[in-house]
């Protein structure tokens, strides 16, 4: 198998977004697919997650948003169905990061790796907590009773995990969410990056910009990567991409 790694956004966006064909969840990555140097026994969604993460600097938690996955497939219902299936199979974990719904995704293997690193810092056994989370793959929120009973956490342990960003408390429903330390920075940077890029493009009379020009601009969102933010913008249908003789042209959609 070759090792050329993930294709760039330009290579992936060789056609208009409306013409991207719908991959099946049962398809596998191959030498001619998006990613060449990963386990071939994974779903297209998992493959696409890793492709997106290639655009995110390594200093950030390896998390993506659900809209980003719509970049690869216009059939959102199918993507949502695939995500639900992978979640039920414990292949991915979903997080709210204080958004209205669980719309941020991390591969389960990655998240459990984080827990194996973080939990011992609080004198907690990772295996117990990972086993409980694995038994409830579709559950986002856990009550105080759940934490004390199923997870065997003391009040001090819960408070310690909240302070460390491993647990998040929601006063609105008096519940807790197992979350990703530092992931809030990614979510915040992503939202601000989308606003920043849209503002820059809208300042142009044509309401469009070449991808190469956009990447060369001095933007604050470069901290998470311009291409990472573009996945989000395209997934949200805020912009579209068209191939031209000068490269990919990014256009603000009319409704924006």
NORSUL-V12108 format. One record per pair of residues at least 24 apart in sequence whose C-alpha atoms are under 8 Angstrom apart, sorted by the first residue. I is the first residue (numbers start at 1). J is the second residue. Records with the same first field share a line. If there is no record, write none. Layout:
I->J / J
//
This chain:
1->31 / 36 / 37
2->31 / 36 / 37
3->36 / 37
4->36 / 37
5->35 / 36 / 37
6->34 / 35 / 36 / 51 / 54
7->34 / 35 / 51
9->227
10->211 / 247 / 248
13->241 / 242 / 243 / 248
14->242 / 243 / 248
15->241 / 242 / 243
16->240 / 241 / 242 / 243
17->71 / 74 / 240 / 241 / 242
18->74
20->72 / 73 / 74
21->73 / 74
22->72 / 73 / 74 / 75
23->73
25->82
45->69 / 79 / 82 / 83
46->107
48->72
52->228 / 231
53->228
55->225 / 227 / 228
56->224 / 225 / 228
57->223 / 224 / 225
60->182 / 183 / 186 / 224
61->180 / 181 / 182 / 183 / 186
62->106 / 110
63->104 / 105 / 106 / 107 / 183 / 186
64->104 / 105 / 106
65->103 / 104 / 105 / 232
66->103 / 104 / 105
67->103 / 232 / 235 / 236
68->231 / 232 / 233 / 234 / 235 / 236
69->231 / 235
70->234 / 235 / 236
71->231 / 232 / 234 / 235
87->137 / 138
88->137 / 138
89->137
90->134 / 137
93->137
94->140
95->140 / 177 / 178 / 179
97->179 / 183 / 184 / 187
102->140
111->180
114->180
118->166
122->157 / 160 / 161
140->177 / 178
141->175 / 176 / 177 / 178
142->175 / 176 / 177
143->174 / 175 / 176
144->175 / 176
186->224
189->221 / 223 / 224
190->221 / 224 / 229 / 232
192->221
193->220 / 221 / 229
194->229 / 230 / 232 / 233
196->220 / 221
198->252
201->251 / 252
202->252
207->251 / 252
208->249 / 250 / 251 / 252
209->249 / 250 / 251
210->246 / 247 / 248 / 249 / 250
211->247 / 248 / 249 / 250
212->247 / 248
//
